[in-house]
Amino acid sequence: MPGAVIIGAGPGIGRAVARRFAREGLPVALVARSQATLKATVDAVAPTGVQVLALSADAADETSLRAALDEAAAELGAPEVVVYNAAIIRPDGPGDLTVREHLDAWAVNVVGALTAAAHVAPGMAARGRGTFLITGGMPEPKREYVSLSLGKAGVRTLVELLDQEYGPSGVHVASVTVAGPVAPGTAFDPDDIAEHYWHLHTQPRDAWDREVVHDGS
């Protein structure tokens, strides 16, 4: 059975989304930089009994990210859904970061999502189905989170562009915008947020949303 690929499969949303799709019986490919992160997520998903594939890759490294996506497709089949959840989340004000640091953040927060979409969405379009979801955030920009605010604004635009390119061919492109700090047991519990990803993936085409905002209400 074609499954799900979670890029940025660390603690919090990535892990919760992986568990959510696995509970529906989809095999899951997990992509993260750290072996320790991958092992913890594999352990969290394993009780569902589905096939789990752990792949080490840096979302900002085009070569390693594309290689991971190719390996996932070779092992599990062309994915039904790809979730891009990688991000650099840190406080920084205007002028705090160097140009290089801003470019590094942009590479993870936006360009990695574009790389992944450009790699998998054409195949989805050729098959006439598929879902590509991106974790958004910062519905209002904050001066104390400059690089993240810029990145999430970029993600919102990227979703629109990808929808224009691939939506007419049957690829559902959307974002889940998380409007607060993620923590278990709060209004921003990752398991609650993960429900939005499953909902978007299973929406009928005539009811597609391009963005769902989780505001804790």
C-alpha positions in Angstrom: 0.0 0.0 0.0 1.4 3.5 -0.8 2.0 5.4 2.3 3.0 8.6 3.9 6.3 10.4 4.1 6.9 12.8 7.0 9.8 15.2 6.5 10.8 16.6 9.9 9.7 13.6 11.9 10.9 14.9 15.3 9.1 15.3 18.6 5.9 17.2 18.5 3.9 17.6 15.3 6.0 15.3 13.1 5.8 12.4 15.4 2.1 12.9 16.1 1.3 13.1 12.4 3.3 9.9 11.7 1.3 8.1 14.4 -1.9 9.4 13.0 -1.4 8.2 9.5 0.0 4.9 10.8 -3.1 4.3 12.8 -5.0 4.3 9.5 -2.8 1.5 8.3 -0.5 3.5 6.0 3.2 2.6 6.0 5.3 5.5 7.0 8.6 6.8 5.9 10.3 9.1 8.5 12.8 11.7 7.4 15.0 13.6 9.9 18.6 14.7 10.4 19.3 12.9 13.7 19.5 9.2 14.2 18.3 9.6 17.8 15.3 11.5 16.6 14.5 8.9 14.0 14.8 6.1 16.6 12.4 7.8 19.0 9.8 8.4 16.3 10.1 4.8 15.0 9.6 3.6 18.6 6.5 5.8 18.9 5.0 4.5 15.6 6.0 0.9 15.9 3.0 -0.2 18.2 0.6 0.5 15.3 2.1 -2.5 13.4 2.6 -0.7 10.1 5.9 -0.8 8.1 8.1 2.1 9.2 11.2 3.3 7.3 13.7 5.7 8.9 15.7 7.9 6.6 18.4 10.3 7.6 18.5 13.5 5.5 18.9 17.3 5.9 15.9 19.2 4.5 18.2 22.0 3.4 20.4 19.6 1.4 18.8 19.0 -1.9 20.8 15.9 -2.7 20.1 14.1 0.5 16.5 15.1 0.6 15.8 13.8 -2.9 17.7 10.6 -2.2 15.6 10.0 0.9 12.4 10.5 -1.1 13.6 8.1 -3.8 14.4 5.5 -1.2 11.0 5.9 0.4 9.3 5.4 -2.9 11.5 2.4 -3.7 10.6 0.7 -0.4 7.0 1.7 0.1 5.8 2.8 -3.3 4.9 6.2 -4.6 3.5 8.1 -1.6 -0.1 9.0 -1.2 0.8 11.9 1.1 3.9 13.9 1.9 4.1 16.1 5.0 6.8 18.8 5.2 7.2 19.6 8.8 10.9 20.8 8.9 11.6 24.2 10.3 14.2 26.3 12.2 12.3 27.7 15.2 14.2 30.3 17.2 13.8 33.8 18.5 15.6 36.5 16.5 14.9 40.2 16.0 15.7 42.5 13.2 19.4 42.6 12.7 20.2 39.7 15.0 21.1 37.2 12.2 23.8 37.4 9.6 22.8 37.0 5.9 24.1 33.5 6.0 22.0 32.6 9.0 18.9 34.0 7.3 19.6 32.0 4.2 20.1 28.8 6.2 16.8 29.4 7.9 15.0 30.1 4.6 16.6 26.9 3.1 14.9 24.7 5.7 11.7 26.7 6.3 10.8 27.2 2.6 13.2 25.9 0.0 13.2 22.3 1.4 9.4 22.2 1.0 9.7 23.4 -2.6 12.4 20.8 -3.3 10.2 18.0 -1.8 7.2 19.2 -3.7 9.0 19.5 -7.0 10.3 15.9 -6.5 7.0 14.1 -5.6 4.1 16.2 -6.9 4.7 15.7 -10.6 4.3 11.9 -10.0 1.1 12.5 -8.0 -0.2 14.7 -10.8 0.5 12.0 -13.4 -1.5 9.6 -11.2 -4.2 12.1 -10.7 -4.1 12.0 -6.9 -2.0 12.8 -3.9 -1.6 15.1 -1.0 1.2 17.5 -0.1 0.9 19.2 3.2 3.2 21.8 4.9 3.2 22.8 8.5 2.7 26.6 8.6 2.6 29.0 11.5 2.9 32.7 12.5 -0.5 33.8 11.1 0.6 37.2 12.3 4.3 38.2 12.0 6.2 38.8 15.2 9.2 41.1 15.5 10.9 38.7 18.0 10.7 35.8 15.4 11.9 37.5 12.2 13.3 34.5 10.3 10.4 32.3 11.3 7.8 34.9 10.4 9.4 35.4 7.0 9.6 31.6 6.5 6.0 31.0 7.3 4.9 33.8 5.1 6.9 32.1 2.3 5.2 28.8 3.1 1.8 30.4 2.7 2.7 31.7 -0.7 4.4 28.4 -1.7 1.2 26.5 -1.0 -0.7 28.9 -3.3 1.9 28.4 -6.1 1.9 24.6 -5.7 -1.8 24.5 -5.8 -1.8 26.5 -9.0 0.7 24.1 -10.6 -0.5 20.7 -9.4 -4.0 21.2 -8.0 -5.8 21.0 -11.4 -4.2 17.5 -11.8 -5.6 16.2 -8.6 -2.9 17.0 -6.0 -4.3 18.5 -2.8 -1.7 21.1 -1.6 -2.5 22.7 1.8 -1.0 23.9 5.0 -1.8 23.5 8.7 -1.1 26.8 10.4 -0.3 26.4 14.0 -0.9 29.7 15.9 0.9 28.9 19.2 3.6 26.9 21.0 3.1 23.1 20.6 3.0 21.1 23.9 1.3 18.0 25.0 -1.7 18.5 27.3 -2.3 22.1 26.1 -4.6 23.7 23.5 -1.8 23.1 21.1 -1.4 19.4 21.8 0.4 17.7 18.8 -2.1 14.8 18.7 -4.9 17.3 18.3 -3.0 19.2 15.6 -2.3 15.9 13.8 -6.0 15.4 13.2 -6.0 18.4 10.8 -3.4 16.6 8.5 -5.6 13.5 8.3 -8.7 15.6 7.7 -7.0 17.4 4.8 -5.7 14.2 3.3 -9.2 12.7 3.3 -11.1 15.7 2.1 -13.1 15.2 -1.1 -11.8 17.2 -4.0 -14.8 19.5 -4.2 -14.3 20.5 -0.6 -10.5 21.0 -0.5 -9.1 23.6 1.9 -5.7 25.1 1.2 -5.2 26.2 4.8 -6.4 25.0 8.2 -5.5 27.2 11.2 -5.1 25.6 14.6 -5.6 28.5 17.1 -6.2 26.5 20.2 -9.9 27.1 20.3 
